[in-house]
Amino acid sequence: MAQYDVIIIGSGPGGYVCAIRCAQLGLKTAVVEGRETLGGTCLNIGCIPSKALLHATEALREAETTFPKMGLKGKTPSVDWPQMQAYKQDTIDQNTKGIEFLFKKNKIDWLKGWGSIPEAGRVKVGEETHDVKHIVIASGSDVAPVPGAAIEVDGKIVVDSEGALSLPKIPRSMVVVGGGVIGLELGSVYSRLGTEVTVIEFLDGITPGQDAEVAKTFQRILSRQGLKFITGAAVSEVETKNGKAEIAYKLRKDDSAHDIKVDVVLVATGRKPHTAGLGLDALGMSMTNRGQIAVDDGYKTSVEGIYAIGDVIEGPMLAHKAEDEGMALAEILAGQAGHVNYGVIPGVIYTHPEVANVGLTEEQLKEQGRAYKVGKFSFMGNGRAKANFNADGFVKLLADKETDRILGCHVIGPMAGDLIHEVCVAMEFGAASEDLARTCHAHPTYSEAMREAALACGDGPIHA
C-alpha cells in the first residue's frame, strides 16, 4: 500500500500550491524540498526578494524626484545597503515561514532533502524511499547560460540573478546581459541606487515578445531614467581582471567588435528547466527538444503515474502559471476537471512604470490575419496619474473587429500589474470591449484609463 497519494518534488509556487490543493481535496500529500526553507526560487531568490528591493529603491526615487514637487522638503535619504539587505531577508523569511505554516495547517509532510525517482510509484529522498500513487515534478528552473559566449559566473564580479540580489556593496557600474524582465528589474534597482547600468541585448529591442509599441515606449522611459541600452549586440566573452570585468561584444548590423569595462556583470538571459538528478533518463521519460518534460493536456508525462507542472514543461516561466497548473492537476488527481486557460495568463514587469500584458499582441493578430480594432488611452489624460506624477505610459486594448470580444491588453503605466486583472476577468468571461466601457469605474483612479481604452474601441474616449 502506498504511503502517500501524492508526492510533489519541489516547493516553489507550482509545488506548494499543488500540495495545498491536494490536501484540501483529501489526498495524503508530501513535498520534497532540499532547501532549508520552502517556497522555491520565487520566494527565496527570485520574485519576492527582487520585489522587496524594487519597492525600497522606488521609495528612494520618489524621495529624490517627487517629494520636493509636493512640498515635502528635507534631506534626501541615504542608502544603508546592509539594512536594505536585512529588510529583503525579513521579507523572504516571512513568506517562507508562511508556507511552512500552511503545510502544517493542511497536514502536508515535508520530506527534507533532494528527491529522485528510481521507478514509477517510488520517490527517493536521501536514504529513504517512499511509495506513492502519483508523483508530480515541480522542480522549477535554473539560470540559463548565454548561448555561444565564454562567461563564467563567479558570484562576485560576474553574477546571475541570485547573486545580484546580494552584492556585498553597490557597484559604480554594471552591465546587464539580456534585456528581458529579470535584467530590467534588477538593472532598475541598481540604477536607482546610483549605479551606471548598461543593458546589452542580442535582439534589436528589449522585452522580446512584448507588444512592440509598449517595448519602444518602455525603452525610451528607462533611458530617461539613466539606463543605457546596446541592442542588436552579441556578447562573446567576459574576462575578469583586477576586480573588474571586461565584456567583449559584436554589433550584429556590421559585425564590429567592441568592449566595455564595469564593476559587475549581471547575466540575465533567461532560465532553463531544472531536471538534473531526478533520474528521468533512466525512466525513459519523453522530453521536448528544448529540454522540457513533455506532458499531455492533463500534465501526464510519458511514464505512468508521473506528472509535471511549472517551469519544467512548456509555456511561460511564470510563478502564477505554475500555481494555476498546480491547482488544476490537484483537481485532476482528485477526480475533478482541472483546467488552465493559457490564453489568459498575465505578465508583469515591476519597474517604474510597470508593464503588464494579457492575451495577444498586435503583431500576433497581424500574423494570424485577424481583423481587430485598437483602443488606446494615455495616462496623461488620467487625473489621478497626473496628480501622482505617474502620467508616463498608456493602455492599449485589442478587440475583435466584428464581435468586439477582447483579445488582449497591454499597459505601461502606474500599477499596471494590478490594473491588468480587470481585463483578465473580462477575458475569462468572454467580455466585449463595450462591456468594459459600460462598467462604472471609481473616480479618481488609475483604472479609469482601462475604461477609456475600452471606450476608444467604440465611439472614442471621453478624456482624450
C-alpha positions, 0 to 999 in steps of 0.5 A: 500500500502506498504511503502517500497519494501524492508526492510533489518534488519541489516547493516553489509556487507550482509545488506548494500550491499543488500540495495545498490543493491536494490536501484540501481535496483529501489526498495524503500529500508530501513535498520534497524540498532540499532547501532549508526553507520552502517556497522555491526560487520565487520566494527565496531568490527570485520574485519576492526578494527582487520585489522587496528591493524594487519597492525600497529603491522606488521609495528612494526615487520618489524621495529624490524626484517627487517629494520636493514637487509636493512640498515635502522638503528635507534631506534626501535619504541615504542608502544603508545597503546592509539594512536594505539587505536585512529588510529583503531577508525579513521579507523572504523569511516571512513568506517562507515561514508562511508556507511552512505554516500552511503545510502544517495547517493542511497536514502536508509532510515535508520530506527534507532533502533532494528527491529522485525517482528510481521507478514509477510509484517510488520517490527517493529522498536521501536514504529513504524511499517512499511509495506513492500513487502519483508523483508530480515534478515541480522542480522549477528552473535554473539560470540559463547560460548565454548561448555561444559566449565564454562567461563564467559566473563567479558570484562576485564580479560576474553574477546571475540573478541570485547573486545580484540580489546580494552584492556585498556593496553597490557597484559604480557600474554594471552591465546587464546581459539580456534585456528581458524582465529579470535584467530590467528589474534588477538593472532598475534597482541598481540604477536607482541606487546610483549605479551606471547600468548598461543593458546589452541585448542580442535582439534589436529591442528589449522585452522580446515578445512584448507588444512592440509599441509598449517595448519602444515606449518602455525603452525610451522611459528607462533611458530617461531614467539613466539606463543605457541600452546596446541592442542588436549586440552579441556578447562573446566573452567576459574576462575578469581582471583586477576586480573588474570585468571586461565584456567583449561584444559584436554589433550584429548590423556590421559585425564590429567588435567592441568592449566595455569595462564595469564593476559587475556583470549581471547575466540575465538571459533567461532560465532553463528547466531544472531536471538534473538528478531526478533520474528521468533518463533512466525512466525513459521519460519523453522530453521536448527538444528544448529540454522540457518534460513533455506532458499531455493536456492533463500534465501526464508525462510519458511514464505512468503515474508521473506528472509535471507542472511549472517551469519544467514543461512548456509555456511561460516561466511564470510563478502564477502559471505554475500555481494555476497548473498546480491547482488544476492537476490537484483537481485532476488527481482528485477526480475533478476537471482541472483546467488552465486557460493559457490564453489568459495568463498575465505578465508583469514587469515591476519597474517604474512604470510597470508593464503588464500584458494579457492575451495577444499582441498586435503583431500576433493578430497581424500574423494570424490575419485577424481583423481587430480594432485598437483602443488606446488611452494615455495616462496623461489624460488620467487625473489621478496619474497626473496628480501622482506624477505617474502620467508616463505610459498608456493602455492599449486594448485589442478587440475583435473587429466584428464581435468586439470580444477582447483579445488582449491588453497591454499597459505601461503605466502606474500599477499596471500589474494590478490594473491588468486583472480587470481585463483578465476577468473580462477575458475569462468571461468572454467580455466585449470591449463595450462591456468594459466601457459600460462598467462604472469605474471609481473616480479618481483612479488609475483604472479609469484609463482601462475604461477609456481604452475600452471606450476608444474601441467604440465611439472614442474616449471621453478624456482624450 
